[in-house]
Amino acid sequence: MAAVLLLATGCAAEPARGPSGDPIKIGYLNNASGAFAVPELQTGAEVAVAHLNRQGGVRNRPFELITCPTDGTPEQSAACAEKFVRDKVSVVVQGVDTGADAAMPALSDAAIPLVGHVQFTPGLMNHRNAYFFGAAAVAYGTAALKYYADQGVKTVAWLLPESPATHAFTDTVLTPAARRFGLGYRSLYYPADNPGWDGLARQVHTAEASGSIAATEEQCTHLVRSLRESGYEGRILAASCTGLPKSVGNQSIGVELSSDFWHPTDPLSAPPANQDEIEEYRAAMKEAGHDEPVAGAVVSFADMITLARVLSTSDGTPEQALKSVKNLDSFLGPQITCDHAWFGNSACSTAVLFYRFQPNGALKAQIPDFIEVAKLG
């Protein structure tokens, strides 16, 4: 796939100028098809690269984005890794790639670190060559249980895809955390290829809160619709799915979601520095012709800007720069530390926020600051 080099432009009073150094090649790995397809993430990455290069790149070096769409299969992810090695990329950024475990041998052999937001595959959760700027996957479940316990909820049921990993997650993380917070908890499992949302919705009617802690926009749409149409009256958590007002209309009102960054539709809840970043994101998206929100794009935009901040802090290799990240302000998120010190986890944060959809489709923060799982004990 052809590489795209986006160069900066100068101000109106001067000739167009941009970063003139050698480009920093960034591979981009993302499910463009398959059960977990999220093509909108690539939009955010592309807009961020254009924005960064208009600002002068990183130390006068432009980002060059080399994309390789995946379909969720290990074979395609491995093939993309081999392509990135041939193209001599410096870093690979992952949107969502459910086959990414298969990409790691080739990337690791070539000393190419993988950066992402959320750990979607078990092999990446503790991989020495992976760095995730969002909260650790295990943090979402614990933070959500703590959030609802603090809200006075007594019983919770999460819907999880059937797999040995999710069963282990329930047994080792969710059930002990729920017990610690005084909650009655259970997991309901579904086959990923045929969830049967209506049947699942009927099974959670006695839980005061239900939903999903990890799901795609499409899965969230089916989940929320089934819960609403079944007459479920409890609180609904829809993972981090921001596109629900468009997909289910008024059924999204009151639905809650988790987030590891301050959301652009609720700037006033964010600290002042993050409010400025929200305006920066909005301006960049508008410059790229996206006047309406693009669900999920902010995640990959933020990751790319954070990566630029990381690379600007070190004269060493990208791997050295990532390993040395300590208390760095992430774009729209908390401070991150990427030393894998939290139980060897590859995530740089354990901090999670919670939002609720309003009647106008906007999100409103429900807590004043992040729940940081690493500090819960």
MOLINFEN-V425338 format. One record per pair of residues at least 12 apart in sequence whose ideal C-beta (glycine too) atoms are under 7 Angstrom apart, sorted by the first residue. I is the first residue (numbers start at 1). J is the second residue. If there is no record, write none. Layout:
i: [I:I]
j: [J:J]
//
This chain:
i: [1:1:3:3:4:5:5:5:6:6:6:6:7:7:8:8:8:8:8:9:18:18:19:19:19:19:19:19:20:21:21:21:22:23:23:23:24:24:24:24:24:24:25:25:25:25:25:25:26:26:26:26:26:26:26:26:27:27:27:27:27:27:28:28:28:28:28:28:28:29:29:29:29:29:29:29:29:29:29:30:30:30:30:30:30:30:31:31:31:31:31:31:32:32:33:34:34:35:35:35:36:36:36:36:38:38:38:38:40:40:40:40:41:41:41:41:41:41:42:42:43:43:44:44:44:44:44:44:44:45:45:45:45:45:46:47:47:47:47:47:48:48:48:48:49:49:49:50:51:52:52:52:58:58:58:59:66:66:66:68:68:68:70:70:72:72:73:74:74:74:76:77:77:77:77:77:78:78:78:80:81:81:81:82:84:84:85:85:85:89:90:91:91:91:91:91:92:92:92:93:93:93:93:93:94:94:95:96:98:98:100:100:101:101:101:104:104:104:107:108:111:113:113:113:113:113:114:114:115:115:115:115:116:117:117:117:117:117:118:118:118:119:119:119:119:119:122:124:125:125:125:126:126:126:127:128:130:131:131:131:131:132:132:132:133:133:133:133:133:134:134:134:135:135:135:135:135:135:136:136:136:138:139:139:139:140:140:140:140:141:141:141:141:142:142:142:142:143:143:143:143:144:144:144:145:145:145:145:145:145:146:146:146:147:147:148:149:149:149:153:153:153:154:154:154:155:155:155:155:155:156:156:156:156:156:156:157:157:157:157:157:158:158:158:158:159:159:159:159:159:159:160:160:161:161:162:162:162:162:166:170:174:188:188:188:197:197:197:198:198:200:201:201:201:201:202:204:205:207:208:208:209:209:209:210:210:210:211:211:211:211:212:212:212:213:213:213:214:215:215:217:217:217:217:220:220:220:220:221:221:221:223:224:224:224:224:224:224:224:225:225:228:235:236:236:237:237:237:238:238:239:239:240:240:240:241:242:242:243:244:245:245:252:253:253:254:254:255:256:256:256:256:257:258:258:259:259:260:260:260:260:260:261:261:261:262:262:262:263:263:264:264:264:264:265:265:266:266:266:266:266:269:274:277:277:278:281:281:302:302:302:305:306:306:309:310:310:310:322:323:323:325:325:325:326:333:334:334:334:336:336:342:350:350:350:351:351:351:352:352:353:353:353:354:354]
j: [67:68:64:66:65:23:62:64:49:50:53:62:53:62:53:54:55:56:57:54:53:62:53:56:57:60:61:62:60:59:60:61:61:61:62:64:58:61:63:64:90:311:64:66:87:88:89:90:63:64:65:66:89:90:91:93:66:68:84:89:92:93:42:45:65:66:67:68:93:68:70:77:80:92:94:95:97:100:103:42:69:70:94:95:96:97:70:71:72:96:97:98:69:70:71:71:72:72:192:193:72:96:98:216:95:96:216:296:294:295:296:297:95:96:296:297:299:300:67:95:294:297:294:296:297:298:299:300:301:65:93:95:300:304:65:284:285:288:297:301:300:301:304:305:63:65:304:288:284:304:305:308:308:311:312:312:84:87:89:80:83:84:97:99:98:99:99:99:101:102:99:97:99:100:102:103:102:103:106:103:103:106:107:106:107:112:106:110:112:112:318:112:113:115:307:318:107:112:114:115:116:303:304:307:114:116:300:120:120:121:121:124:121:123:124:123:127:129:129:129:319:129:131:318:319:322:129:130:131:133:303:307:132:132:133:134:299:303:132:134:137:132:136:137:346:347:165:346:137:345:346:344:345:346:346:340:346:322:338:346:348:346:347:348:303:306:330:336:348:260:347:349:260:347:349:350:351:352:345:347:350:173:350:352:373:213:214:258:352:169:173:174:213:173:177:373:376:258:352:371:373:213:237:258:174:177:178:181:183:185:181:371:376:354:371:209:181:182:183:208:209:235:183:184:208:183:184:206:207:208:178:183:185:207:209:210:186:188:204:207:210:187:211:212:213:188:190:200:211:212:223:187:189:190:192:189:190:191:192:189:187:187:200:203:204:222:223:226:226:230:226:226:227:230:232:230:232:232:234:234:235:234:235:237:227:234:236:223:236:237:238:237:238:239:237:239:258:239:239:241:241:243:295:296:238:239:241:244:244:247:248:238:236:238:244:248:251:252:255:248:251:251:256:255:256:256:257:258:255:257:257:258:257:258:259:257:295:296:295:357:357:361:357:357:359:356:357:357:354:355:356:366:355:352:354:353:355:333:349:351:352:353:302:332:333:274:278:332:355:363:278:281:282:298:362:363:355:362:363:364:365:365:332:331:332:332:298:301:331:332:333:331:330:331:328:322:325:328:338:338:339:337:338:348:339:349:349:351:370:348:349:374:372:373:374:370:371:372:370:371:365:367:370:366:367]
//
